[in-house]
Amino acid sequence: MIQATKDMLNSKFDMKDLGQADVILGVRISRTQDGLVLNQSHYVDMILDYSELALSNEVALSLLITFDQMITL
């Protein structure tokens, strides 16, 4: 299915397969044995630097949602 989609897009657009993505739209993608981990910390750091808030006090916050939980939200 993925190859068919790539072939269809390639027939309509000039494109090149760059392999597996590391970052898409500011979201860093890490692959683990349990699945994918999505992380926006580098994007947040860039926004904090831009808004000159990078030296503000930090607060640790952890949020873990599984795909099954997302379906039921």
PDB file of N, H, CA, C and O in Angstrom:
ATOM      1  N   MET A   1       0.820  -1.188   0.000  1.00  0.00           N
ATOM      2  CA  MET A   1       0.000   0.000   0.000  1.00  0.00           C
ATOM      3  C   MET A   1       0.872   1.264   0.000  1.00  0.00           C
ATOM      4  O   MET A   1       0.585   2.224  -0.715  1.00  0.00           O
ATOM      5  N   ILE A   2       1.926   1.251   0.799  1.00  0.00           N
ATOM      6  H   ILE A   2       2.160   0.471   1.380  1.00  0.00           H
ATOM      7  CA  ILE A   2       2.819   2.420   0.838  1.00  0.00           C
ATOM      8  C   ILE A   2       3.488   2.610  -0.510  1.00  0.00           C
ATOM      9  O   ILE A   2       3.575   3.730  -1.013  1.00  0.00           O
ATOM     10  N   GLN A   3       3.970   1.496  -1.108  1.00  0.00           N
ATOM     11  H   GLN A   3       3.899   0.586  -0.699  1.00  0.00           H
ATOM     12  CA  GLN A   3       4.645   1.602  -2.402  1.00  0.00           C
ATOM     13  C   GLN A   3       3.680   2.084  -3.479  1.00  0.00           C
ATOM     14  O   GLN A   3       4.066   2.871  -4.343  1.00  0.00           O
ATOM     15  N   ALA A   4       2.432   1.623  -3.440  1.00  0.00           N
ATOM     16  H   ALA A   4       2.118   0.983  -2.738  1.00  0.00           H
ATOM     17  CA  ALA A   4       1.439   2.072  -4.420  1.00  0.00           C
ATOM     18  C   ALA A   4       1.181   3.575  -4.278  1.00  0.00           C
ATOM     19  O   ALA A   4       1.040   4.277  -5.279  1.00  0.00           O
ATOM     20  N   THR A   5       1.120   4.063  -3.050  1.00  0.00           N
ATOM     21  H   THR A   5       1.234   3.493  -2.236  1.00  0.00           H
ATOM     22  CA  THR A   5       0.920   5.496  -2.810  1.00  0.00           C
ATOM     23  C   THR A   5       2.113   6.292  -3.321  1.00  0.00           C
ATOM     24  O   THR A   5       1.947   7.330  -3.961  1.00  0.00           O
ATOM     25  N   LYS A   6       3.323   5.799  -3.034  1.00  0.00           N
ATOM     26  H   LYS A   6       3.458   4.955  -2.514  1.00  0.00           H
ATOM     27  CA  LYS A   6       4.522   6.483  -3.526  1.00  0.00           C
ATOM     28  C   LYS A   6       4.558   6.510  -5.052  1.00  0.00           C
ATOM     29  O   LYS A   6       4.920   7.522  -5.652  1.00  0.00           O
ATOM     30  N   ASP A   7       4.182   5.397  -5.674  1.00  0.00           N
ATOM     31  H   ASP A   7       3.888   4.575  -5.187  1.00  0.00           H
ATOM     32  CA  ASP A   7       4.173   5.335  -7.139  1.00  0.00           C
ATOM     33  C   ASP A   7       3.159   6.312  -7.724  1.00  0.00           C
ATOM     34  O   ASP A   7       3.445   6.980  -8.717  1.00  0.00           O
ATOM     35  N   MET A   8       1.972   6.400  -7.114  1.00  0.00           N
ATOM     36  H   MET A   8       1.739   5.857  -6.307  1.00  0.00           H
ATOM     37  CA  MET A   8       0.949   7.311  -7.599  1.00  0.00           C
ATOM     38  C   MET A   8       1.417   8.756  -7.473  1.00  0.00           C
ATOM     39  O   MET A   8       1.277   9.535  -8.416  1.00  0.00           O
ATOM     40  N   LEU A   9       1.974   9.123  -6.314  1.00  0.00           N
ATOM     41  H   LEU A   9       2.087   8.490  -5.548  1.00  0.00           H
ATOM     42  CA  LEU A   9       2.468  10.489  -6.125  1.00  0.00           C
ATOM     43  C   LEU A   9       3.614  10.801  -7.081  1.00  0.00           C
ATOM     44  O   LEU A   9       3.698  11.904  -7.620  1.00  0.00           O
ATOM     45  N   ASN A  10       4.492   9.825  -7.286  1.00  0.00           N
ATOM     46  H   ASN A  10       4.424   8.929  -6.848  1.00  0.00           H
ATOM     47  CA  ASN A  10       5.633  10.008  -8.184  1.00  0.00           C
ATOM     48  C   ASN A  10       5.180  10.220  -9.627  1.00  0.00           C
ATOM     49  O   ASN A  10       5.849  10.921 -10.386  1.00  0.00           O
ATOM     50  N   SER A  11       4.047   9.620 -10.014  1.00  0.00           N
ATOM     51  H   SER A  11       3.504   9.051  -9.397  1.00  0.00           H
ATOM     52  CA  SER A  11       3.540   9.806 -11.378  1.00  0.00           C
ATOM     53  C   SER A  11       2.958  11.206 -11.583  1.00  0.00           C
ATOM     54  O   SER A  11       2.868  11.676 -12.718  1.00  0.00           O
ATOM     55  N   LYS A  12       2.567  11.867 -10.509  1.00  0.00           N
ATOM     56  H   LYS A  12       2.640  11.485  -9.588  1.00  0.00           H
ATOM     57  CA  LYS A  12       1.944  13.197 -10.607  1.00  0.00           C
ATOM     58  C   LYS A  12       2.889  14.335 -10.238  1.00  0.00           C
ATOM     59  O   LYS A  12       2.688  15.472 -10.667  1.00  0.00           O
ATOM     60  N   PHE A  13       3.918  14.039  -9.446  1.00  0.00           N
ATOM     61  H   PHE A  13       4.081  13.117  -9.098  1.00  0.00           H
ATOM     62  CA  PHE A  13       4.834  15.066  -8.957  1.00  0.00           C
ATOM     63  C   PHE A  13       6.278  14.611  -9.146  1.00  0.00           C
ATOM     64  O   PHE A  13       6.571  13.415  -9.167  1.00  0.00           O
ATOM     65  N   ASP A  14       7.162  15.578  -9.281  1.00  0.00           N
ATOM     66  H   ASP A  14       6.924  16.549  -9.264  1.00  0.00           H
ATOM     67  CA  ASP A  14       8.585  15.290  -9.327  1.00  0.00           C
ATOM     68  C   ASP A  14       9.042  15.086  -7.879  1.00  0.00           C
ATOM     69  O   ASP A  14       9.083  16.035  -7.096  1.00  0.00           O
ATOM     70  N   MET A  15       9.381  13.852  -7.532  1.00  0.00           N
ATOM     71  H   MET A  15       9.348  13.081  -8.168  1.00  0.00           H
ATOM     72  CA  MET A  15       9.758  13.593  -6.144  1.00  0.00           C
ATOM     73  C   MET A  15      10.904  12.605  -6.070  1.00  0.00           C
ATOM     74  O   MET A  15      11.211  11.896  -7.028  1.00  0.00           O
ATOM     75  N   LYS A  16      11.524  12.579  -4.904  1.00  0.00           N
ATOM     76  H   LYS A  16      11.274  13.155  -4.126  1.00  0.00           H
ATOM     77  CA  LYS A  16      12.662  11.717  -4.660  1.00  0.00           C
ATOM     78  C   LYS A  16      12.494  11.115  -3.273  1.00  0.00           C
ATOM     79  O   LYS A  16      12.171  11.831  -2.325  1.00  0.00           O
ATOM     80  N   ASP A  17      12.707   9.816  -3.142  1.00  0.00           N
ATOM     81  H   ASP A  17      12.969   9.235  -3.912  1.00  0.00           H
ATOM     82  CA  ASP A  17      12.593   9.137  -1.846  1.00  0.00           C
ATOM     83  C   ASP A  17      13.860   9.399  -1.039  1.00  0.00           C
ATOM     84  O   ASP A  17      14.949   8.979  -1.431  1.00  0.00           O
ATOM     85  N   LEU A  18      13.715  10.091   0.085  1.00  0.00           N
ATOM     86  H   LEU A  18      12.830  10.431   0.403  1.00  0.00           H
ATOM     87  CA  LEU A  18      14.854  10.419   0.939  1.00  0.00           C
ATOM     88  C   LEU A  18      14.997   9.437   2.102  1.00  0.00           C
ATOM     89  O   LEU A  18      15.813   9.658   2.997  1.00  0.00           O
ATOM     90  N   GLY A  19      14.223   8.366   2.099  1.00  0.00           N
ATOM     91  H   GLY A  19      13.560   8.186   1.372  1.00  0.00           H
ATOM     92  CA  GLY A  19      14.303   7.387   3.176  1.00  0.00           C
ATOM     93  C   GLY A  19      13.396   7.754   4.333  1.00  0.00           C
ATOM     94  O   GLY A  19      12.476   8.559   4.191  1.00  0.00           O
ATOM     95  N   GLN A  20      13.667   7.156   5.471  1.00  0.00           N
ATOM     96  H   GLN A  20      14.415   6.502   5.586  1.00  0.00           H
ATOM     97  CA  GLN A  20      12.835   7.406   6.645  1.00  0.00           C
ATOM     98  C   GLN A  20      13.061   8.829   7.160  1.00  0.00           C
ATOM     99  O   GLN A  20      14.185   9.329   7.210  1.00  0.00           O
ATOM    100  N   ALA A  21      11.955   9.455   7.538  1.00  0.00           N
ATOM    101  H   ALA A  21      11.042   9.049   7.498  1.00  0.00           H
ATOM    102  CA  ALA A  21      12.014  10.832   8.024  1.00  0.00           C
ATOM    103  C   ALA A  21      12.478  10.878   9.477  1.00  0.00           C
ATOM    104  O   ALA A  21      12.132  10.006  10.275  1.00  0.00           O
ATOM    105  N   ASP A  22      13.259  11.894   9.812  1.00  0.00           N
ATOM    106  H   ASP A  22      13.540  12.603   9.164  1.00  0.00           H
ATOM    107  CA  ASP A  22      13.673  12.148  11.193  1.00  0.00           C
ATOM    108  C   ASP A  22      12.817  13.244  11.819  1.00  0.00           C
ATOM    109  O   ASP A  22      12.514  13.203  13.011  1.00  0.00           O
ATOM    110  N   VAL A  23      12.431  14.227  11.000  1.00  0.00           N
ATOM    111  H   VAL A  23      12.678  14.260  10.031  1.00  0.00           H
ATOM    112  CA  VAL A  23      11.628  15.359  11.467  1.00  0.00           C
ATOM    113  C   VAL A  23      10.591  15.683  10.404  1.00  0.00           C
ATOM    114  O   VAL A  23      10.916  15.767   9.219  1.00  0.00           O
ATOM    115  N   ILE A  24       9.340  15.866  10.825  1.00  0.00           N
ATOM    116  H   ILE A  24       9.076  15.798  11.787  1.00  0.00           H
ATOM    117  CA  ILE A  24       8.269  16.292   9.917  1.00  0.00           C
ATOM    118  C   ILE A  24       7.500  17.410  10.605  1.00  0.00           C
ATOM    119  O   ILE A  24       6.968  17.219  11.698  1.00  0.00           O
ATOM    120  N   LEU A  25       7.439  18.571   9.971  1.00  0.00           N
ATOM    121  H   LEU A  25       7.871  18.726   9.082  1.00  0.00           H
ATOM    122  CA  LEU A  25       6.692  19.723  10.490  1.00  0.00           C
ATOM    123  C   LEU A  25       7.035  20.033  11.947  1.00  0.00           C
ATOM    124  O   LEU A  25       6.148  20.316  12.752  1.00  0.00           O
ATOM    125  N   GLY A  26       8.307  19.981  12.275  1.00  0.00           N
ATOM    126  H   GLY A  26       9.027  19.752  11.621  1.00  0.00           H
ATOM    127  CA  GLY A  26       8.752  20.324  13.619  1.00  0.00           C
ATOM    128  C   GLY A  26       8.641  19.204  14.638  1.00  0.00           C
ATOM    129  O   GLY A  26       8.954  19.409  15.811  1.00  0.00           O
ATOM    130  N   VAL A  27       8.206  18.030  14.220  1.00  0.00           N
ATOM    131  H   VAL A  27       7.952  17.863  13.268  1.00  0.00           H
ATOM    132  CA  VAL A  27       8.070  16.894  15.134  1.00  0.00           C
ATOM    133  C   VAL A  27       9.194  15.901  14.843  1.00  0.00           C
ATOM    134  O   VAL A  27       9.286  15.367  13.737  1.00  0.00           O
ATOM    135  N   ARG A  28      10.044  15.657  15.837  1.00  0.00           N
ATOM    136  H   ARG A  28       9.969  16.090  16.735  1.00  0.00           H
ATOM    137  CA  ARG A  28      11.127  14.686  15.685  1.00  0.00           C
ATOM    138  C   ARG A  28      10.559  13.282  15.889  1.00  0.00           C
ATOM    139  O   ARG A  28       9.797  13.049  16.827  1.00  0.00           O
ATOM    140  N   ILE A  29      10.929  12.348  15.013  1.00  0.00           N
ATOM    141  H   ILE A  29      11.549  12.537  14.251  1.00  0.00           H
ATOM    142  CA  ILE A  29      10.430  10.982  15.047  1.00  0.00           C
ATOM    143  C   ILE A  29      11.571  10.052  15.432  1.00  0.00           C
ATOM    144  O   ILE A  29      12.608  10.018  14.770  1.00  0.00           O
ATOM    145  N   SER A  30      11.370   9.297  16.508  1.00  0.00           N
ATOM    146  H   SER A  30      10.527   9.324  17.046  1.00  0.00           H
ATOM    147  CA  SER A  30      12.345   8.282  16.929  1.00  0.00           C
ATOM    148  C   SER A  30      11.659   6.934  16.867  1.00  0.00           C
ATOM    149  O   SER A  30      10.495   6.801  17.244  1.00  0.00           O
ATOM    150  N   ARG A  31      12.375   5.948  16.396  1.00  0.00           N
ATOM    151  H   ARG A  31      13.321   6.056  16.089  1.00  0.00           H
ATOM    152  CA  ARG A  31      11.819   4.602  16.314  1.00  0.00           C
ATOM    153  C   ARG A  31      12.392   3.745  17.437  1.00  0.00           C
ATOM    154  O   ARG A  31      13.603   3.719  17.655  1.00  0.00           O
ATOM    155  N   THR A  32      11.515   3.048  18.145  1.00  0.00           N
ATOM    156  H   THR A  32      10.531   3.069  17.969  1.00  0.00           H
ATOM    157  CA  THR A  32      11.925   2.142  19.207  1.00  0.00           C
ATOM    158  C   THR A  32      11.327   0.771  18.919  1.00  0.00           C
ATOM    159  O   THR A  32      10.547   0.609  17.981  1.00  0.00           O
ATOM    160  N   GLN A  33      11.698  -0.210  19.732  1.00  0.00           N
ATOM    161  H   GLN A  33      12.331  -0.078  20.494  1.00  0.00           H
ATOM    162  CA  GLN A  33      11.130  -1.545  19.525  1.00  0.00           C
ATOM    163  C   GLN A  33       9.638  -1.565  19.835  1.00  0.00           C
ATOM    164  O   GLN A  33       8.927  -2.461  19.380  1.00  0.00           O
ATOM    165  N   ASP A  34       9.153  -0.592  20.601  1.00  0.00           N
ATOM    166  H   ASP A  34       9.730   0.136  20.971  1.00  0.00           H
ATOM    167  CA  ASP A  34       7.731  -0.524  20.949  1.00  0.00           C
ATOM    168  C   ASP A  34       6.916   0.314  19.960  1.00  0.00           C
ATOM    169  O   ASP A  34       5.687   0.315  20.027  1.00  0.00           O
ATOM    170  N   GLY A  35       7.571   1.018  19.055  1.00  0.00           N
ATOM    171  H   GLY A  35       8.569   1.018  19.000  1.00  0.00           H
ATOM    172  CA  GLY A  35       6.852   1.846  18.087  1.00  0.00           C
ATOM    173  C   GLY A  35       7.558   3.154  17.844  1.00  0.00           C
ATOM    174  O   GLY A  35       8.787   3.212  17.868  1.00  0.00           O
ATOM    175  N   LEU A  36       6.802   4.202  17.612  1.00  0.00           N
ATOM    176  H   LEU A  36       5.803   4.154  17.594  1.00  0.00           H
ATOM    177  CA  LEU A  36       7.347   5.522  17.311  1.00  0.00           C
ATOM    178  C   LEU A  36       7.217   6.444  18.520  1.00  0.00           C
ATOM    179  O   LEU A  36       6.247   6.372  19.275  1.00  0.00           O
ATOM    180  N   VAL A  37       8.216   7.312  18.688  1.00  0.00           N
ATOM    181  H   VAL A  37       9.003   7.371  18.075  1.00  0.00           H
ATOM    182  CA  VAL A  37       8.179   8.349  19.712  1.00  0.00           C
ATOM    183  C   VAL A  37       8.211   9.683  18.983  1.00  0.00           C
ATOM    184  O   VAL A  37       9.109   9.936  18.180  1.00  0.00           O
ATOM    185  N   LEU A  38       7.233  10.533  19.261  1.00  0.00           N
ATOM    186  H   LEU A  38       6.504  10.328  19.913  1.00  0.00           H
ATOM    187  CA  LEU A  38       7.156  11.862  18.651  1.00  0.00           C
ATOM    188  C   LEU A  38       7.549  12.896  19.690  1.00  0.00           C
ATOM    189  O   LEU A  38       7.051  12.872  20.816  1.00  0.00           O
ATOM    190  N   ASN A  39       8.449  13.814  19.312  1.00  0.00           N
ATOM    191  H   ASN A  39       8.853  13.834  18.398  1.00  0.00           H
ATOM    192  CA  ASN A  39       8.995  14.765  20.264  1.00  0.00           C
ATOM    193  C   ASN A  39       9.113  16.134  19.611  1.00  0.00           C
ATOM    194  O   ASN A  39       9.646  16.256  18.508  1.00  0.00           O
ATOM    195  N   GLN A  40       8.621  17.156  20.285  1.00  0.00           N
ATOM    196  H   GLN A  40       8.189  17.057  21.181  1.00  0.00           H
ATOM    197  CA  GLN A  40       8.708  18.519  19.758  1.00  0.00           C
ATOM    198  C   GLN A  40       9.642  19.399  20.572  1.00  0.00           C
ATOM    199  O   GLN A  40       9.567  20.623  20.456  1.00  0.00           O
ATOM    200  N   SER A  41      10.512  18.834  21.386  1.00  0.00           N
ATOM    201  H   SER A  41      10.573  17.840  21.480  1.00  0.00           H
ATOM    202  CA  SER A  41      11.341  19.647  22.276  1.00  0.00           C
ATOM    203  C   SER A  41      12.244  20.613  21.507  1.00  0.00           C
ATOM    204  O   SER A  41      12.419  21.752  21.941  1.00  0.00           O
ATOM    205  N   HIS A  42      12.824  20.194  20.377  1.00  0.00           N
ATOM    206  H   HIS A  42      12.682  19.269  20.024  1.00  0.00           H
ATOM    207  CA  HIS A  42      13.695  21.116  19.637  1.00  0.00           C
ATOM    208  C   HIS A  42      12.890  22.264  19.036  1.00  0.00           C
ATOM    209  O   HIS A  42      13.403  23.378  18.929  1.00  0.00           O
ATOM    210  N   TYR A  43      11.653  22.021  18.645  1.00  0.00           N
ATOM    211  H   TYR A  43      11.236  21.116  18.732  1.00  0.00           H
ATOM    212  CA  TYR A  43      10.786  23.077  18.141  1.00  0.00           C
ATOM    213  C   TYR A  43      10.437  24.057  19.264  1.00  0.00           C
ATOM    214  O   TYR A  43      10.447  25.271  19.060  1.00  0.00           O
ATOM    215  N   VAL A  44      10.134  23.532  20.432  1.00  0.00           N
ATOM    216  H   VAL A  44      10.126  22.546  20.597  1.00  0.00           H
ATOM    217  CA  VAL A  44       9.828  24.375  21.590  1.00  0.00           C
ATOM    218  C   VAL A  44      11.045  25.223  21.945  1.00  0.00           C
ATOM    219  O   VAL A  44      10.907  26.415  22.220  1.00  0.00           O
ATOM    220  N   ASP A  45      12.230  24.626  21.940  1.00  0.00           N
ATOM    221  H   ASP A  45      12.342  23.658  21.716  1.00  0.00           H
ATOM    222  CA  ASP A  45      13.461  25.382  22.229  1.00  0.00           C
ATOM    223  C   ASP A  45      13.642  26.528  21.236  1.00  0.00           C
ATOM    224  O   ASP A  45      14.041  27.628  21.618  1.00  0.00           O
ATOM    225  N   MET A  46      13.350  26.270  19.968  1.00  0.00           N
ATOM    226  H   MET A  46      13.026  25.377  19.657  1.00  0.00           H
ATOM    227  CA  MET A  46      13.489  27.309  18.949  1.00  0.00           C
ATOM    228  C   MET A  46      12.496  28.457  19.214  1.00  0.00           C
ATOM    229  O   MET A  46      12.859  29.626  19.079  1.00  0.00           O
ATOM    230  N   ILE A  47      11.265  28.135  19.584  1.00  0.00           N
ATOM    231  H   ILE A  47      10.970  27.186  19.693  1.00  0.00           H
ATOM    232  CA  ILE A  47      10.263  29.159  19.888  1.00  0.00           C
ATOM    233  C   ILE A  47      10.673  29.959  21.125  1.00  0.00           C
ATOM    234  O   ILE A  47      10.521  31.180  21.159  1.00  0.00           O
ATOM    235  N   LEU A  48      11.194  29.266  22.141  1.00  0.00           N
ATOM    236  H   LEU A  48      11.318  28.274  22.114  1.00  0.00           H
ATOM    237  CA  LEU A  48      11.642  29.961  23.353  1.00  0.00           C
ATOM    238  C   LEU A  48      12.804  30.904  23.048  1.00  0.00           C
ATOM    239  O   LEU A  48      12.854  32.022  23.561  1.00  0.00           O
ATOM    240  N   ASP A  49      13.727  30.454  22.218  1.00  0.00           N
ATOM    241  H   ASP A  49      13.686  29.546  21.801  1.00  0.00           H
ATOM    242  CA  ASP A  49      14.842  31.324  21.829  1.00  0.00           C
ATOM    243  C   ASP A  49      14.327  32.552  21.073  1.00  0.00           C
ATOM    244  O   ASP A  49      14.753  33.678  21.329  1.00  0.00           O
ATOM    245  N   TYR A  50      13.417  32.315  20.149  1.00  0.00           N
ATOM    246  H   TYR A  50      13.071  31.400  19.941  1.00  0.00           H
ATOM    247  CA  TYR A  50      12.865  33.409  19.345  1.00  0.00           C
ATOM    248  C   TYR A  50      12.141  34.432  20.224  1.00  0.00           C
ATOM    249  O   TYR A  50      12.246  35.638  20.001  1.00  0.00           O
ATOM    250  N   SER A  51      11.413  33.944  21.214  1.00  0.00           N
ATOM    251  H   SER A  51      11.328  32.964  21.395  1.00  0.00           H
ATOM    252  CA  SER A  51      10.638  34.854  22.068  1.00  0.00           C
ATOM    253  C   SER A  51      11.424  35.324  23.291  1.00  0.00           C
ATOM    254  O   SER A  51      10.880  35.989  24.173  1.00  0.00           O
ATOM    255  N   GLU A  52      12.718  34.970  23.334  1.00  0.00           N
ATOM    256  H   GLU A  52      13.160  34.430  22.617  1.00  0.00           H
ATOM    257  CA  GLU A  52      13.620  35.353  24.417  1.00  0.00           C
ATOM    258  C   GLU A  52      13.156  34.835  25.787  1.00  0.00           C
ATOM    259  O   GLU A  52      13.382  35.476  26.814  1.00  0.00           O
ATOM    260  N   LEU A  53      12.513  33.679  25.782  1.00  0.00           N
ATOM    261  H   LEU A  53      12.330  33.159  24.948  1.00  0.00           H
ATOM    262  CA  LEU A  53      12.070  33.049  27.025  1.00  0.00           C
ATOM    263  C   LEU A  53      12.926  31.836  27.384  1.00  0.00           C
ATOM    264  O   LEU A  53      12.598  31.104  28.318  1.00  0.00           O
ATOM    265  N   ALA A  54      14.013  31.618  26.657  1.00  0.00           N
ATOM    266  H   ALA A  54      14.279  32.212  25.898  1.00  0.00           H
ATOM    267  CA  ALA A  54      14.829  30.427  26.864  1.00  0.00           C
ATOM    268  C   ALA A  54      15.443  30.372  28.259  1.00  0.00           C
ATOM    269  O   ALA A  54      15.741  29.285  28.752  1.00  0.00           O
ATOM    270  N   LEU A  55      15.637  31.519  28.905  1.00  0.00           N
ATOM    271  H   LEU A  55      15.395  32.403  28.504  1.00  0.00           H
ATOM    272  CA  LEU A  55      16.260  31.531  30.230  1.00  0.00           C
ATOM    273  C   LEU A  55      15.221  31.501  31.357  1.00  0.00           C
ATOM    274  O   LEU A  55      15.582  31.642  32.525  1.00  0.00           O
ATOM    275  N   SER A  56      13.956  31.322  31.029  1.00  0.00           N
ATOM    276  H   SER A  56      13.663  31.207  30.080  1.00  0.00           H
ATOM    277  CA  SER A  56      12.905  31.250  32.045  1.00  0.00           C
ATOM    278  C   SER A  56      13.031  29.955  32.848  1.00  0.00           C
ATOM    279  O   SER A  56      13.735  29.032  32.438  1.00  0.00           O
ATOM    280  N   ASN A  57      12.355  29.894  33.978  1.00  0.00           N
ATOM    281  H   ASN A  57      11.784  30.644  34.310  1.00  0.00           H
ATOM    282  CA  ASN A  57      12.366  28.678  34.787  1.00  0.00           C
ATOM    283  C   ASN A  57      11.681  27.539  34.049  1.00  0.00           C
ATOM    284  O   ASN A  57      10.671  27.734  33.373  1.00  0.00           O
ATOM    285  N   GLU A  58      12.253  26.339  34.192  1.00  0.00           N
ATOM    286  H   GLU A  58      13.074  26.181  34.740  1.00  0.00           H
ATOM    287  CA  GLU A  58      11.710  25.166  33.521  1.00  0.00           C
ATOM    288  C   GLU A  58      10.762  24.414  34.446  1.00  0.00           C
ATOM    289  O   GLU A  58      10.910  24.455  35.667  1.00  0.00           O
ATOM    290  N   VAL A  59       9.792  23.728  33.856  1.00  0.00           N
ATOM    291  H   VAL A  59       9.672  23.694  32.864  1.00  0.00           H
ATOM    292  CA  VAL A  59       8.880  22.858  34.580  1.00  0.00           C
ATOM    293  C   VAL A  59       8.839  21.541  33.834  1.00  0.00           C
ATOM    294  O   VAL A  59       8.590  21.515  32.628  1.00  0.00           O
ATOM    295  N   ALA A  60       9.081  20.445  34.543  1.00  0.00           N
ATOM    296  H   ALA A  60       9.283  20.467  35.522  1.00  0.00           H
ATOM    297  CA  ALA A  60       9.051  19.126  33.911  1.00  0.00           C
ATOM    298  C   ALA A  60       7.602  18.673  33.763  1.00  0.00           C
ATOM    299  O   ALA A  60       6.811  18.780  34.701  1.00  0.00           O
ATOM    300  N   LEU A  61       7.260  18.166  32.582  1.00  0.00           N
ATOM    301  H   LEU A  61       7.902  18.079  31.820  1.00  0.00           H
ATOM    302  CA  LEU A  61       5.918  17.679  32.312  1.00  0.00           C
ATOM    303  C   LEU A  61       6.040  16.470  31.405  1.00  0.00           C
ATOM    304  O   LEU A  61       6.672  16.538  30.351  1.00  0.00           O
ATOM    305  N   SER A  62       5.450  15.389  31.803  1.00  0.00           N
ATOM    306  H   SER A  62       4.936  15.334  32.659  1.00  0.00           H
ATOM    307  CA  SER A  62       5.512  14.175  31.012  1.00  0.00           C
ATOM    308  C   SER A  62       4.102  13.734  30.663  1.00  0.00           C
ATOM    309  O   SER A  62       3.231  13.685  31.532  1.00  0.00           O
ATOM    310  N   LEU A  63       3.873  13.415  29.405  1.00  0.00           N
ATOM    311  H   LEU A  63       4.580  13.455  28.699  1.00  0.00           H
ATOM    312  CA  LEU A  63       2.562  12.984  28.943  1.00  0.00           C
ATOM    313  C   LEU A  63       2.763  11.799  28.015  1.00  0.00           C
ATOM    314  O   LEU A  63       3.427  11.911  26.985  1.00  0.00           O
ATOM    315  N   LEU A  64       2.197  10.685  28.379  1.00  0.00           N
ATOM    316  H   LEU A  64       1.657  10.593  29.216  1.00  0.00           H
ATOM    317  CA  LEU A  64       2.318   9.481  27.567  1.00  0.00           C
ATOM    318  C   LEU A  64       0.918   9.003  27.228  1.00  0.00           C
ATOM    319  O   LEU A  64       0.143   8.649  28.117  1.00  0.00           O
ATOM    320  N   ILE A  65       0.599   8.993  25.950  1.00  0.00           N
ATOM    321  H   ILE A  65       1.229   9.281  25.229  1.00  0.00           H
ATOM    322  CA  ILE A  65      -0.700   8.515  25.486  1.00  0.00           C
ATOM    323  C   ILE A  65      -0.439   7.432  24.451  1.00  0.00           C
ATOM    324  O   ILE A  65       0.297   7.650  23.489  1.00  0.00           O
ATOM    325  N   THR A  66      -1.036   6.277  24.646  1.00  0.00           N
ATOM    326  H   THR A  66      -1.634   6.100  25.428  1.00  0.00           H
ATOM    327  CA  THR A  66      -0.895   5.208  23.665  1.00  0.00           C
ATOM    328  C   THR A  66      -1.896   5.431  22.542  1.00  0.00           C
ATOM    329  O   THR A  66      -2.854   6.190  22.690  1.00  0.00           O
ATOM    330  N   PHE A  67      -1.666   4.763  21.423  1.00  0.00           N
ATOM    331  H   PHE A  67      -0.888   4.146  21.303  1.00  0.00           H
ATOM    332  CA  PHE A  67      -2.548   4.896  20.284  1.00  0.00           C
ATOM    333  C   PHE A  67      -3.969   4.464  20.649  1.00  0.00           C
ATOM    334  O   PHE A  67      -4.933   5.093  20.215  1.00  0.00           O
ATOM    335  N   ASP A  68      -4.108   3.406  21.436  1.00  0.00           N
ATOM    336  H   ASP A  68      -3.324   2.894  21.789  1.00  0.00           H
ATOM    337  CA  ASP A  68      -5.432   2.939  21.855  1.00  0.00           C
ATOM    338  C   ASP A  68      -6.157   4.012  22.661  1.00  0.00           C
ATOM    339  O   ASP A  68      -7.367   4.178  22.513  1.00  0.00           O
ATOM    340  N   GLN A  69      -5.438   4.740  23.506  1.00  0.00           N
ATOM    341  H   GLN A  69      -4.455   4.605  23.626  1.00  0.00           H
ATOM    342  CA  GLN A  69      -6.056   5.809  24.272  1.00  0.00           C
ATOM    343  C   GLN A  69      -6.483   6.963  23.384  1.00  0.00           C
ATOM    344  O   GLN A  69      -7.502   7.601  23.647  1.00  0.00           O
ATOM    345  N   MET A  70      -5.713   7.241  22.328  1.00  0.00           N
ATOM    346  H   MET A  70      -4.885   6.722  22.115  1.00  0.00           H
ATOM    347  CA  MET A  70      -6.053   8.322  21.412  1.00  0.00           C
ATOM    348  C   MET A  70      -7.361   8.013  20.687  1.00  0.00           C
ATOM    349  O   MET A  70      -8.164   8.912  20.438  1.00  0.00           O
ATOM    350  N   ILE A  71      -7.571   6.757  20.355  1.00  0.00           N
ATOM    351  H   ILE A  71      -6.918   6.027  20.557  1.00  0.00           H
ATOM    352  CA  ILE A  71      -8.779   6.365  19.641  1.00  0.00           C
ATOM    353  C   ILE A  71     -10.016   6.630  20.486  1.00  0.00           C
ATOM    354  O   ILE A  71     -11.068   6.989  19.957  1.00  0.00           O
ATOM    355  N   THR A  72      -9.890   6.451  21.801  1.00  0.00           N
ATOM    356  H   THR A  72      -9.036   6.159  22.230  1.00  0.00           H
ATOM    357  CA  THR A  72     -11.062   6.595  22.678  1.00  0.00           C
ATOM    358  C   THR A  72     -11.274   8.017  23.173  1.00  0.00           C
ATOM    359  O   THR A  72     -12.265   8.282  23.854  1.00  0.00           O
ATOM    360  N   LEU A  73     -10.359   8.956  22.847  1.00  0.00           N
ATOM    361  H   LEU A  73      -9.554   8.741  22.294  1.00  0.00           H
ATOM    362  CA  LEU A  73     -10.523  10.337  23.308  1.00  0.00           C
ATOM    363  C   LEU A  73     -11.702  11.015  22.679  1.00  0.00           C
ATOM    364  O   LEU A  73     -11.970  12.182  22.968  1.00  0.00           O
TER     365      LEU A  73
END
